[in-house]
């Protein structure tokens, strides 16, 4: 064990990872770096997601939570989340640091509800609150209520790592003290990316690519609406869709896809990660990304690092981070999006020239330094207050 982590014990709660593709881009490199730094790491996670961490790092202790339902239907998801939270509250957690790895209500509540005063409570906040995104009314209502309650708990955390300046602003607006908010960023798998760049595949003319969850907030249905108009302007265009989602949304997506003119030019590949994802980005002509909700825009960062243009909506998370290099149109304007996308697929838009975003290793090292410093301060305060 190195001197960096000492004997510090960290519990990470990732109750939202009901499947392997539900694990976000942050947890895996974070767990690896914490273990490498000598911390004693335990991750509390549903059984379907826990296998990922067992494969990547045998030093991390995985506490599996029982999932009563294997279905991806929304009512089953809600019940699984509720069962996961109930089980997490009974996990014996004698830790120095408790981490909510997302800003979603189950992860937040699993940490915020604990009354362990000597433990540092850390929140990783990646997503801006989504208001007004398309979707079914009951699901948006449930999501909105859960989101608002999660926001009310943010102030209970000692340290909030925000993925971008707009997210940091949102955290402060919920009542988190300014000194507890740290603006970090999201990184790329630098080694995998550089390997893909070294074996750069040939670019396919006119091929667009979408990378993200299949849901209303990520704009995949807007992309289907724009597709016939894109094909009218670029008859040889094709589209790759990389991503997965809950069963109901995937079923609705497939139904919409079948009804979309030119659907024979669209290929769906499900969840794709690692080198294969970068190879597909490198061989595409543009990222078509009409998302309604982004904090940092990791898919945009990946596309720009691969040197392909990005067409997106002018939402705050895109314009604040990538406004100088991404090509944006007014949010929800299908016609404008189709026109801009067609220009990108024809090769009319300039290819982006940007510095590679920071690697995961660099920004996680910074976060670990903050955690270690705050833990030291917490222990000093505890020592002063002890009899």
C-alpha positions in Angstrom: 0.0 0.0 0.0 1.4 3.4 -0.9 1.5 6.4 1.4 -0.9 8.4 -0.9 -4.0 6.6 0.4 -2.7 5.3 3.7 -5.4 3.3 5.4 -8.3 5.5 4.2 -11.5 3.7 3.4 -13.7 4.9 0.6 -17.3 3.6 -0.1 -18.6 4.5 -3.6 -22.4 4.2 -4.2 -23.4 3.5 -7.8 -27.0 2.3 -7.3 -28.0 3.6 -10.8 -25.8 1.0 -12.6 -28.5 -1.7 -13.1 -26.5 -3.1 -16.0 -23.0 -2.9 -17.4 -23.9 -0.2 -19.9 -25.4 1.9 -17.0 -21.9 2.5 -15.7 -20.9 6.0 -16.6 -17.5 7.1 -18.0 -16.2 8.2 -14.6 -16.5 5.3 -12.1 -14.2 2.8 -13.7 -11.1 5.0 -14.0 -11.8 6.5 -10.6 -11.9 3.1 -8.9 -8.7 2.1 -10.6 -6.9 5.3 -9.6 -8.1 5.1 -6.0 -6.9 1.5 -5.7 -3.5 2.4 -7.3 -3.2 5.3 -4.8 -3.5 2.8 -1.9 -7.1 3.6 -0.8 -9.2 0.8 0.5 -12.1 1.0 -2.0 -15.6 -0.6 -1.6 -18.2 -0.1 -4.3 -21.9 -0.6 -3.6 -23.6 -1.5 -6.8 -26.4 -3.7 -8.2 -25.3 -7.2 -9.1 -25.5 -6.7 -12.9 -23.0 -3.8 -12.8 -20.7 -5.3 -10.1 -19.1 -7.8 -12.5 -17.5 -4.9 -14.4 -15.4 -3.8 -11.4 -14.4 -7.4 -10.5 -13.0 -7.8 -14.0 -11.0 -4.5 -14.1 -9.7 -4.4 -10.5 -9.6 -7.3 -8.1 -8.4 -5.0 -5.3 -11.8 -3.2 -5.1 -14.3 -4.8 -2.8 -17.7 -5.1 -4.6 -20.8 -5.2 -2.5 -23.6 -6.6 -4.8 -27.2 -5.5 -4.3 -30.0 -7.8 -5.2 -32.1 -6.8 -8.2 -35.7 -8.3 -8.0 -36.5 -7.5 -11.7 -34.3 -8.2 -14.7 -36.7 -6.3 -17.0 -35.7 -2.9 -18.4 -39.3 -1.6 -18.4 -39.6 1.7 -16.6 -41.8 0.5 -13.7 -39.2 -2.3 -13.1 -36.4 0.2 -13.2 -38.1 2.3 -10.5 -38.7 -0.7 -8.3 -35.1 -1.8 -8.7 -33.8 1.6 -7.8 -36.0 1.6 -4.7 -34.8 -1.9 -3.6 -31.2 -0.9 -4.3 -31.5 2.2 -2.0 -33.2 0.2 0.7 -30.4 -2.4 0.7 -27.7 0.3 0.5 -28.9 1.9 3.7 -28.3 -1.3 5.6 -24.8 -1.8 4.3 -22.3 -1.5 7.2 -20.3 1.4 6.2 -17.4 2.2 8.5 -15.7 4.6 6.0 -13.6 7.7 6.0 -15.2 8.9 2.8 -18.6 8.3 1.2 -19.0 8.9 -2.5 -22.2 9.4 -4.5 -20.9 8.8 -8.0 -23.9 10.5 -9.8 -26.3 13.2 -8.9 -29.3 10.9 -9.3 -31.5 10.5 -6.3 -30.6 6.9 -5.3 -26.9 7.6 -5.2 -27.4 10.9 -3.5 -29.8 9.7 -0.9 -27.6 6.6 -0.1 -24.9 9.0 1.1 -26.8 12.0 2.3 -29.2 10.1 4.6 -26.3 8.5 6.5 -25.5 10.2 9.8 -21.8 9.4 9.9 -20.4 12.8 11.0 -16.7 11.9 10.7 -17.0 10.7 7.1 -16.3 13.1 4.2 -19.3 13.1 1.9 -18.4 13.6 -1.8 -20.8 14.1 -4.8 -19.8 13.7 -8.4 -22.2 15.9 -10.3 -22.1 15.3 -14.1 -25.6 16.2 -15.3 -27.5 19.5 -15.5 -31.1 19.3 -14.4 -33.2 18.5 -17.5 -36.3 20.7 -17.8 -38.6 20.6 -20.8 -37.0 17.7 -22.7 -39.5 15.6 -24.7 -40.9 12.4 -23.3 -44.0 10.8 -21.8 -45.7 13.0 -19.2 -45.7 10.4 -16.3 -42.0 9.6 -16.7 -41.0 13.2 -16.9 -43.0 14.0 -13.8 -41.4 11.2 -11.8 -37.9 12.2 -13.1 -38.6 15.8 -12.2 -39.7 15.1 -8.7 -36.8 12.8 -8.1 -34.4 15.4 -9.5 -35.8 18.1 -7.3 -35.5 16.0 -4.2 -31.9 15.0 -5.1 -31.1 18.7 -5.5 -32.4 19.4 -2.0 -29.8 17.0 -0.7 -26.8 18.4 -2.4 -26.0 20.8 0.4 -25.4 17.9 2.8 -22.2 17.1 0.9 -18.8 18.4 2.0 -17.3 18.2 -1.5 -19.1 18.5 -4.9 -17.1 17.8 -8.1 -18.9 19.4 -11.0 -18.2 18.3 -14.5 -18.3 21.8 -15.9 -18.8 25.5 -15.0 -22.6 25.4 -15.7 -23.0 22.3 -13.5 -21.0 24.1 -10.7 -23.3 27.0 -11.0 -26.3 24.7 -10.7 -24.8 23.2 -7.6 -24.3 26.6 -6.0 -27.9 27.5 -6.9 -29.2 24.5 -4.8 -27.5 25.9 -1.7 -24.1 24.2 -1.8 -21.5 26.6 -0.3 -19.1 28.0 -2.8 -16.1 26.6 -1.0 -17.5 23.0 -1.3 -17.8 23.2 -5.1 -14.9 22.1 -7.4 -15.1 22.5 -11.1 -13.3 19.5 -12.7 -13.9 18.1 -16.1 -14.5 14.8 -17.9 -11.6 13.0 -19.6 -10.9 10.6 -22.3 -9.4 7.1 -22.4 -6.2 8.7 -23.7 -4.3 5.4 -24.2 -7.2 3.8 -26.1 -7.7 7.0 -28.2 -4.0 7.3 -29.1 -4.0 3.6 -30.1 -7.0 4.2 -32.4 -5.4 7.3 -33.9 -2.3 5.3 -34.7 -4.4 2.7 -36.6 -6.7 5.3 -38.2 -9.3 3.6 -40.3 -10.4 5.1 -43.7 -13.2 7.6 -43.4 -16.6 6.7 -44.9 -17.9 9.6 -47.0 -21.3 10.9 -45.8 -21.5 8.7 -42.7 -22.9 10.3 -39.6 -22.7 8.8 -36.1 -24.7 9.2 -33.0 -23.2 8.2 -29.6 -25.4 8.2 -26.4 -28.2 6.8 -24.5 -31.3 6.0 -26.5 -33.8 8.4 -24.7 -35.7 11.6 -25.4 -33.2 13.8 -23.6 -30.3 12.8 -25.9 -32.4 13.7 -29.0 -32.3 10.4 -30.9 -36.0 10.9 -31.9 -35.2 14.4 -33.3 -32.4 12.8 -35.3 -34.9 10.3 -36.8 -37.2 13.2 -37.7 -34.3 15.0 -39.4 -33.1 12.0 -41.3 -35.4 12.1 -44.4 -34.4 15.8 -45.0 -30.7 14.9 -44.5 -31.1 12.2 -47.2 -32.8 14.6 -49.6 -29.7 16.8 -49.4 -27.1 14.0 -49.2 -28.5 10.9 -51.0 -25.5 8.8 -50.2 -25.6 9.6 -46.4 -25.7 6.8 -43.8 -25.9 6.8 -40.1 -24.5 4.7 -37.2 -26.4 4.7 -33.9 -24.3 3.7 -30.9 -26.2 3.4 -27.6 -28.8 1.5 -25.6 -31.6 2.4 -23.3 -34.5 1.1 -21.2 -36.8 -1.5 -22.9 -39.7 0.8 -23.5 -37.6 3.5 -25.1 -35.7 1.0 -27.2 -39.0 -0.5 -28.4 -40.3 3.0 -29.2 -37.1 3.8 -31.0 -37.3 0.7 -33.2 -40.9 1.5 -34.1 -40.0 5.0 -35.0 -37.0 3.7 -37.0 -39.1 1.4 -39.0 -41.5 4.3 -39.9 -38.6 6.6 -40.8 -38.0 7.1 -44.6 -34.5 6.0 -45.5 -34.2 3.7 -42.4 -32.3 1.2 -44.6 -29.4 3.7 -44.4 -29.4 3.6 -40.6 -27.4 0.9 -38.7 -27.9 0.4 -34.9 -25.0 -1.2 -33.0 -26.1 -1.0 -29.3 -23.7 0.0 -26.6 -20.1 0.3 -27.9 -17.0 1.2 -25.9 -13.2 1.3 -25.9 -11.1 1.2 -29.1 -14.0 0.1 -31.3 -16.0 3.2 -30.5 -13.0 5.5 -31.3 -12.5 3.6 -34.6 -16.1 4.2 -35.6 -15.8 7.9 -34.8 -12.6 8.2 -36.7 -14.2 6.6 -39.8 -17.3 8.8 -39.7 -17.8 12.2 -41.3 -19.6 13.9 -38.4 -21.2 13.4 -35.0 -24.9 14.2 -35.2 -25.9 15.0 -31.7 -29.2 16.8 -31.1 -29.1 16.4 -27.3 -31.4 18.3 -24.9 -29.2 17.6 -21.9 -25.4 17.8 -21.5 -23.1 18.9 -18.7 -19.8 18.4 -20.4 -20.6 16.5 -23.5 -18.2 13.6 -23.4 -19.4 12.3 -26.8 -18.6 15.7 -28.3 -15.2 15.7 -26.7 -14.5 12.2 -28.2 -15.7 13.3 -31.7 -13.6 16.4 -31.6 -10.5 14.5 -30.5 -11.1 12.2 -33.5 -11.1 15.3 -35.8 -14.7 15.1 -37.0 -17.3 18.0 -37.0 -20.1 18.0 -34.4 -23.6 19.2 -35.1 -25.6 19.8 -32.0 -28.3 21.9 -30.4 -27.3 25.2 -28.7 -28.0 24.0 -25.2 -26.0 25.5 -22.3 -23.8 22.4 -21.7 -22.7 22.5 -25.3 -22.2 26.2 -25.9 -20.3 26.7 -22.6 -17.8 24.0 -23.3 -17.7 23.6 -27.1 -19.3 26.7 -28.5 -16.1 27.7 -30.3 -15.8 24.4 -32.2 -19.2 22.7 -32.3 -21.7 23.7 -35.0 -25.0 24.4 -33.2 -28.5 25.3 -34.2 -31.5 26.4 -32.1 -32.7 23.6 -29.8 -35.6 21.7 -31.3 -35.3 23.2 -34.8 -35.4 20.0 -36.9 -35.0 21.8 -40.3 -32.0 23.8 -39.2 -30.4 20.7 -37.7 -30.9 18.7 -40.9 -29.4 21.4 -43.0 -26.4 21.7 -40.8 -26.0 18.0 -40.6 -26.1 17.7 -44.4 -23.4 20.3 -44.7 -21.2 18.3 -42.3 -21.8 15.0 -44.2 -20.9 16.6 -47.5 -17.7 17.8 -46.0 -18.6 21.5 -46.3 -17.8 22.2 -42.6 -14.2 22.7 -41.4 -12.7 19.9 -39.4 -12.1 20.9 -35.8 -8.6 21.5 -34.6 -8.6 21.2 -30.8 -6.1 20.2 -28.1 -6.8 16.7 -26.8 -9.0 17.0 -23.7 -7.3 16.1 -20.4 -7.0 12.4 -19.7 -8.9 10.7 -16.9 -5.7 10.1 -15.0 -4.8 13.8 -14.8 -8.2 15.1 -13.5 -8.8 12.2 -11.2 -5.3 12.8 -9.6 -6.5 16.4 -8.9 -9.8 15.1 -7.4 -7.9 12.6 -5.1 -5.7 15.4 -3.9 -8.8 17.4 -2.9 -10.3 14.4 -1.2 -7.1 13.8 0.8 -6.9 17.5 1.8 -10.5 17.7 2.9 -10.1 14.4 4.8 -7.1 15.9 6.6 -9.0 19.0 7.5 -12.0 16.9 8.8 -9.7 14.9 11.0 -8.1 18.0 12.4 -11.5 19.4 13.2 -12.5 16.2 14.8 -9.3 16.1 16.9 -9.9 19.6 18.2 -13.5 18.8 19.1 -12.6 15.5 20.9 -12.3 15.6 24.7 
